């Protein structure tokens, strides 16, 4: 066989080289363009058979996804987005994801300015894009970001975002859910901002020792002093001024003293809720230790009080004993009561003492009495309590192991418990709807029976957690 001349081989190699390079570039581009959905960051259950899921990308930090999934966790549609906005502080723990009025909105960080996009709920088509904080970011910069505040389900078409650099400037920006058009903008001032609530006609924002009420239609702003904590129940803000408990109907210039006397240095924490005609508040009485720019840990009696919503008369009070108080409202974020409470409410308490370990107390809020208390255990320090009118979800996510239990809010019984060697994503009561609970386990979305925690999505059963059942025994 005649051998190919050396010159011919050179020509072949010269031709093959660029082809291989082009093929490699094409293969890399296809790989980079492929959807690689990663860890679940947020879920909002729309109805029994539909949920919206926010997740990151498995390999690319700059990318993420918003998805619609069905009742068996089957994918309906998926939209690629820039990476979801990650923030250290937020008025609501909603991961920048909202659903309502037929539109899904998500906040991302494609650039250094806040970036919010709207997608059609039916098919995931992009419908608008907004940069609500861009004006001041370009000039003054910003490093702390706050969630769009809404719903989480339908809310008269209004979204409110909080943007700024905490110690330099903060703004609230409202925009239309359907179109992304800006409605109003309000300057809040240079201070830590949050928590925040939606009242029927106002957005209510805590900012250090003040509370700000913004008219939802016009953005008109009203400030008033709230010394040591505040909590909104319906359209009534319960707060402390000069050591006394007061209540103000948001939008009304008048407020009233609550006729109870529990001593000096009264403090309201972010624990409040409603049970029928009763308003339940957690109050602390005791002195605080102030350090440079911070409130240090101190110990004080913590009391639950029940007020008649109409007359403000005291119906009962329950002394829960000396507990550790650290920081402010944010220190109790994981134990904040839901707005509507069941008859039995669990509270995580840290008793006084340097060697103390937390306990879980179960309170009968219909009769104002404690009906059970777990043994002290360090494991209880990591618990997150998500309360609703029918059941309470107890989440423990630490040291690479996640545990979840469902507590019946009428009987106090643990109706289900499970344990997985992965991160479990359950942050808010809106992940449960119509008897189903939607959770994330790393990159998987699972649909469970809301009471028993048994899988109803056709997937494998999740393992039981005898250790969590034992820990919650009282």
N, C-alpha and C positions, 0 to 999 in steps of 0.2 A: 504494500500500500504506500502510495506516495505521501510523504509528510508535507503538511501545510507550511509554506515558507514563513520564516520568522516575521517578515513584514506584515503578512496577513494576520498572524496572531496579534500583533500589536494593534492592528486596526480593529480586530474583534474585541480585544480588551478595552480599547478606547470607547467602543460603542456600548459595551456591557456596563462599564463603570457608571455612567450617568443614569442608565436604566435602573441599576440597583439603588442608587441614591434616591431617585424619584420614588421607587417602590417603598423604600424605607421611610421616607418623609410621609408618603401617603398612608402607610400603615400606622405610623405614630399619630398622624392627624386623626385617623379613624378611631384609634384607641382613645385619644384625648377627647374626642367628640362623643364618645359613648356614654350613656347614662350609667353612673355608678352610685346609686343612692346609698347613703350611709346611715348614721345614727339618727333615730327619731328625736327631734327636739321639742315638738309640741303637737298636740292633737286637740281638735274641737269636734265633738260629736254634733252633727246637724240634726239627725233623726235616728230612728232605730237601725236604718240600713245604710247610713252615709256618714262619713267623717272626713275632715280635712286634716292632712298631715304635713308637717314641716320637718325637713331633714337636711343634713349636710351631704357633701359628696365624700365618697370613701377615700379618695386619693388627692383631690384638689381642694385646697383650703378656700380658694376664691369662688367656689361654686356651691349651689344648694338646689333644693327642689321643693315645690309645693304640689301636693297630690290630693286627688279625691279617691277614696277607697270605699268599697261596698261592704255589706254586712258580713261577708266571709273574708274580709281583708283583701278582696280582689281589687286590682287597680282599675279605676275608671279612666282617669287622665293624669298626666304628669306634666308640669311646666318647669322648665329650667330657669333658675334665678341666680343672681349673684349671691354670695354667701349671706345667710340670715344675720341680721344685726345682733351682735353679742354686746351686752351692756352689764356693768357691775351693779347698777341700781335701777329699779323700775317701780313706778307707782303700782302697777299690777303685774303679776308674774304671768304674762301672756305670750312671751317670746315674739312680740311684734306681729302676731297672727290674729286676724279677726274674720268673722263670717257674718253676713247679713245683707238684706235687700238684694239677694241674688248675686252678690259680689264677695270674693275672697280678697283680703288685702294682706300684704306682707311687707315688712320693713327689711331692707337689705343694706349692705355696705359695699357697694361696687366702687365707691369713691369715699373721700373723707366726709362728704356731706350726706345727711340722711336721705334715703332713697326709698320711696314707698310706691308699690305697684298694685294695681287692681286686676283681678282675673275673674272671668265669668264663671259662676258656680256650676252652670250646666255642662260646659265643655272645656273649661280651662283657657279659653281665648283671652289674650291680653286686651284690656279695655282702656286703661290709662296708666300714666306714670307721673309722679310728682316729686319735687325736691323741696319740701316745705321749710327746711332750715337753711337753704343755701345762701341766702342774702348775708346773714351775719357770719356764717362760717368762713366765707371767702375773706372777710376783713379781720375777724377777731379770733377765729379758730374755736374748736370745741372738742372735748374729749369724753364727756358723759352723755349718754343717750337714754331716753325714756320711751316706753312702749306707746304705740297708739292705744288710746283708751276707748273701748267700745264694747257694748253687749255683754258677753262675747257674741251673742246672736243679735238679730235685727234691732237697731236702735235709731230710728227716725233718720237714718242716712247720715249721721254725723260721726266723724272720726276726730279725735283730738290727740296730737302728739306733743311730747315734751322734749325740748332740745336745748342744749347749752353746755357751758363749761361752768361747773357748779359754783365756784367762788368768784366768777366774773360776770356771767349773764345766764339767764334762763328765759325761754319763751314757750308759751302754749300756742299751737297753731291748729286751727280747726279747718277741715276740708271735707268736701262732699264725697260720700262713699261711692256714689254712682259714677261721678265724672272726674274726681280728683281735684276739682276746682277749689281754691282757697276761699273760705268763708270769712274768717277773721283771725287776727293775731294779737296776742296779749303779752306784754312784758311783765315777767314775774319777779325779776330782780336776782341778785347774786347770793343765792343760799341753796342749801340742800333741799331738793324738791321731792315730796312724796311722804306718805302714800296719797293716793287720789281716788275719788269716787265719782260715780255718776248719780246725781239726784234727778228727779223728774224733769226739772227745767234748768239745771245748773251743772257745771263741773266744779267739784269741790277739791281743793288741793291744800295739803299741809305743807308749810314751809317754816322750819324752825319753830319759833314761838308765835307764828301767825297762821291763820287759815284764810285762803283766798276762795271766793265764790265767783265763778264766771258764768254770765248768762249764756246759755247754749245757742241762742239765736244771734246775739249781737257781739258777744265777747266782752261786754261791759264788766268791769272788775270791781269787786268790793273786798276790802281787807278788814279783819278784826283780830284782836289779841286772843290767843288760846295758849295759856302758859305751859301746861304740862300734859300734852297729849290731847287727842280728840278722836271721836269715832262717830261715823254717820250711820244712822238707822232710818231707812226710808228717806224722808226729806228733813230729818231732825238731826242736828249735830250736837252731841253731848261733849262738853269740854270743861276744863278747869280754868278759872280766872281768880287770882288772889286767894288760892286755897279752897275755893268753893266750887261745887259742881253746878253748871249752868246748861241750859238747852236753848238752841236757836233754830227756828224754822228757816231753812235756807231761802233767801230771797226776801225775808222780812228783816227790817232794821231793828226790831225789838227782840230781846231775849229774856229769859226768866231764870230765877234761881230754883234749883231743885231742893225741896224742903227736907233735906236729910243732913245730919251732923255726924260725921265720922272722924272728926279730928282735923288737925292741921296738916299742911303739906300734902294735900290730896293730889293724886295723880291718876289720869285715865290712860289705860293702855289700849292698843288696837284690838281689844277683845270685846265684841258686842254683837248682839243679834236679837231677833224677835222670836217669841213663842206665844202665839195667839195675840192677846192684848198686852202682853208683858214685854218690856225692853230689858234685856240682860246686859249688865256692864261689869267689867272687872276694874276694881279700884284698888289703889295701894295707898296706905297711910304711913308716912315715915320720912325721915330725913334722907338727903342724898349727899354723897361725897363728890365734890367737884374737883377735877384735876385740870391740867393745862389743855384746854380745848376739848374736854371730854367729860362725860359723867361716868364715874367709876362704879364698880359693883358695891351695892349696899344691900341690907336686908330689911324687909318691912312686911307687915301683915298684908296679905292679899285677900280681898273680899269680893265675892260676887253679890251684886244687888239686883233686885227685880223691881222695876218701876211700872206703875200703870201708865200706858202710853198716852192716855187722854188727860189724866189728872196729875201725873207725876208723883202720885202717892207711893210711898215705899211699901211693897207687898212682902218682901222678905230680904234678908241678907244672910250670907254664909261666910264665915271666917275660914279661910283655907290654910291659915298659919303663916309663919315667916317664910318668905321665899326670896331667892336672889333676883335683884332687879339690875339689869345692865343695859346701858344705852337708852333707847327710846322706843317708839312704836315698832321700829324695824326688828328690835330684839325679840319681839313676840310674833313676827310675821308667820312663823310656822304653826302657831297655836291660835291664830285669829279665828274667832267664831264666824260661821256663815250667817247671812242675814236671816234666814229661816232655819230655826233649830228644831230638832226632835226632842222628845221628852227627856232623853238621857244624853248628856254632853260630856265627853272626856276632856280633861285638861292636863297638860304636862306641867309639872311643878318641880322646881329645884329648891328643896328645903334649905334653910340656913345652915351654915357650918362648912368649914373648909374640907371636911371629909364626906360631905353629903353627896348622895346619888339621887338622880331624878326619880320621880314616881308619876304614875298616871292615876289621876283621881276621876271617878265617874260621879257626875252631879245630876240629881233629879231636879230639873229646872221648873217643873210644875209645882213642886212642894218645897223647894229650897233646902234640900238636904243632900249630903254626900252618901252614896250608897255603896261605894267600894273604892279601894285604893290598892294598887299593885305593890309588891315588894320593891324597895329601892334597887335600881340596877343601872349600871353605866350604859347598857345597851339602849336605854330609853332616851339618852341624850340625842340620838340621831333621828328620832321619830318625827315624822311630819304628819299632821292631822288635817284631813280634808273633810269638813263637816257638811252635812245636808240634812233635810228634814226626815229622811227615812233611814239613812245609815251613815256611818262615819268610816272613811278609809284611813288606815294607819299604815304608813310607808316607812320602811327602814332601809336605807341605801348607804352602806358603809363597808369598807374593806373588801370591795369586789363582790359582795353578796347583797342581793336585794330581797327584801321580804315584804309581803303585802297581806293585810288582813282586812276583812269587812266586819264591822260591828253594827248589830241591829240597834237603831236608836230608840226602840221601844222596850226591848227586853234586856239589852246589854250583852246579849250572847254574841260570840264570835261565830259568824255563819260561814266563813271561809278563810283560808290562809294558804299562802303559797310562797315558794322560795326558789330563786334562780341565781346561778353564778354569773350574772350580768347586770348591767345598769338597767333599772326599770324606770320608765318615764310616766309618772302620774303626778300632776301638779295641781289640778283644779277640778271642782265639782262638775264642770261642763264636759268632762270626759265620760260622764255617765248619763244615759238618756233611755227612757222606755225599757228599763230593766236590763240594759246592756252597758258594759263598761269597756271602753277602748283604752288600751295601754300600749306603750312601746317597750320592747325588750331589745336593747341595742338597735339593730336595723329592722327588726320585725315588728309589725303591727298585729296585736292579738285582740280578739273580741271575746269577752268573758261574760258569764251571767253576773249581774251586778251584785247579787247577794251571796251566791255560793262560790264565785270565782272559778267555776268550771268553764272550760273552753266551749264556745258555741260557734266557732268559726270553722269547724271541721279539722282543726289542727290537733296535735298531740296535747294530752292533758299536762298541765304544769304540776311539778311536784309539790306536795303538801309541806307545810312548815311547822312541825311540832314545837320547835324552839320558840317561834313567835307566839303560838298558842299558850305555851307555858309562861312566857314573859308577861302576857296580858292577863293572866289569871288573877282574879281579885276576890 
